[in-house]
Amino acid sequence: MQKRKNLFGIDSFRIIAALLVVAIHTSPLQSFSADADFFLTRVLARIAVPFFFMVTGHFILPDAVSGGGVPTERIGNYLKKIFLYYGAAVLIYLPIGDYAGLYEGLSLTGMIRMLLVDGTFYHLWYFPALITGVLIVCLLSRFLKTKGIFAVCGVLYIIGLFGDSYFGLIKEVPVLSNLYEFGFRISSYTRNGLFYAPLFLVLGAAAAKRTSRIRFSYALVGFLLSFCVMTAEAFTLHIFDLQRHDSMYLALVLVMFFLYELILLKNQTAYPACRNTATLIYILHPAFIVVVRGAAKVLHMAPLLVDNSLIHYLAVAFSSAAAAFVITMITAFLQKKYPGLAKSSRSGAKASSAFPRGRAWIELDQKALQQNVISLRELLPEDCKLMPAVKANAYGHGLLPVSKKLNEYGVDAFCVASASEGAALRKGGIKGEILVLGYTHSEDFPLLCRYSLIQTVLDYTYALRLNGYGKKIHVHIGIDTGMHRLGERSENVDRICRIYKMKNLVIDGLYTHLCVSDSKKPQDVEYTKLQADRFYEAVRELEKRGFSCPNLHLQSSYGIFYYPDLAESYARVGIALYGVLSTKEDTLEWKEKLLPVLSLKARIAAVKDLYAGESAGYGMQFTADCDMQIAALSIGYADGLPRSLSNGKSFCLINGCRAPIIGRICMDQTLVDVSGIPEVHTGDTAVFIGKSGKLTVSACDLAEWTGTITNEILSRMGERLERIMM
Ligand SMILES: *Cc1c(COP(=O)(O)O)cnc(C)c1O
């Protein structure tokens, strides 16, 4: 196990980095000591921007250093976002830059250069540099392996050094200095997207890809040592007056390597608010320099607010941080209140951000879900409502993500197994009728009222208890017509009448459950008809005695397919809604119209050799008979992968090939044979349910191999799997 020390995680460090950038532009210690200020702003604070580049590399470019080719869509989305930020920043600074005379007498080429290279305000160089850097790294990754990419970026960085902190060394060499002077006409500094950004981007990408971390003590010592070296380097260059600019040091690369390692050692908690706040501080702080100076002038407080550099810094830092925080909170509030505002971008962002991180996860295909709703509705008469069974976490798919989508598709009736599932639906904002199919303890009766749930009357005795609660409870009476599970027996019409008379029960419906409606065997068909007859007989008898029966329902998924005549007020559709059938044997023309909603995927945590004669896994159940390559996947039986699939009874798909399970499935890990599968890398994805290349594994397949039905496989999908609506 890695040690987890309590240092700053990536998200919280962003704020520190942003405040360091503010320091660079305000020189907090200038009033006290020029050397101290040089140390703070030209040495220490120089870690800030490389950190931001590394974070981008970490989350956007890990594939660039793994030879896997970068996913163009992710890069495209990211660059789009950066363009937007940059565009907004350009607009914000237009008036200030204009006031400062930055754009006076600017030629067209000057303007283009400003937009594409230097940035339209002094700190905005960062955005064009980020875009250029990302594009360069992507380009390099097409032609080079990791070492090659590092070599090229390293050389670029060294070229950059001589145009930055080490410029004094080459100034005396005419050929070189002419070359650099020519370059400066294109980009004012070498601290740009070509020479500076790429190395830190690939350092971040490599940090994300590396599966082993160095020990905390080594990282700390490494950081302190390299930081001392960098300080010495900076002061030497400064004293000998060699610096043309002071962003790039040789030791900075090492400093960043160790610093990032330290940051990664902390258990990463995501603070999305920090991300936006840090970016906003970065973008806004120069405007607040203007604001603070303006305020100082108006209030006649210049001696305090401006002349004292530390207070000046604090004022700028505080006001820009406060503004950034308020803007972040307001946007978060608006997004919550009007989820439609950012829906498409948000779900997209969520999907892509889950990819680099998840250990094992479920992808939900919302188009498939919607299509299934449409297809099922076509099968039912118009006055029969879909009442999806979203019990057991929506058959493992995720109670809320699925139910919210269903609400969007106009579904307004649900059934669940327990009152707590019903309460969870309401807390998640789900609208419509919610029927609890199973037992609710009398202590939970308040939930029924508080969350407007409809309770099933399990039998006459249970009705007495419900009535005894003393408050009005809406119910559907369960009628047992032959399954002999829940419900009052259909022939006990007297008792059912007494239930009707209970003064606290509001009878909204009557239903029965069919126990062999999934079978077409003659005796089963016969039995189903008998069940239906008993149900309708009871209904008729009740009506004869003056008790009306408002809503009836009998069908579940298979009832809809095989007994369309039994459609009444509701159809309690479960498994079919999720686009699968319970078993493979069920041949229905309908199969084609149902699209599977769920895919189950897991991360490849490690790829390794297993030599002939060696064993793998608990109990050493698998022994290699020749040298082979195996992969450890981050998924186990605790995630719902049945342990009985151990020892080759199942396989997953990697790069469109089958990778058989070897040895015993563990609680959190599974080993597979990847010998002969090309390009298998740590961090790649293995598919347990779903498509990869031309191959597909269905939940039905897993059920068959396990000797169970799809319903069980799906509903046992683990709690800790992340569910992503695609
Ligand atoms: C689970 C359940 C359903 C849904 O069954 P499927 O076969 O998955 O469609 C319907 N009715 C009752 C009473 C249930 O318990």
The ligand as a Gaussian input file, in Angstrom:
#p B3LYP/6-31G(d) Opt

LIG

0 1
 C      -40.245000      -7.326000     -10.234000
 C      -41.648000      -7.338000     -10.486000
 C      -42.148000      -7.004000     -11.758000
 C      -41.278000      -6.763000     -12.955000
 O      -40.933000      -8.021000     -13.505000
 P      -40.162000      -8.222000     -14.878000
 O      -40.312000      -9.661000     -15.167000
 O      -38.760000      -7.846000     -14.652000
 O      -40.821000      -7.374000     -15.882000
 C      -43.512000      -6.930000     -11.887000
 N      -44.342000      -7.194000     -10.858000
 C      -43.888000      -7.552000      -9.646000
 C      -44.848000      -7.811000      -8.546000
 C      -42.535000      -7.651000      -9.420000
 O      -42.097000      -8.013000      -8.233000

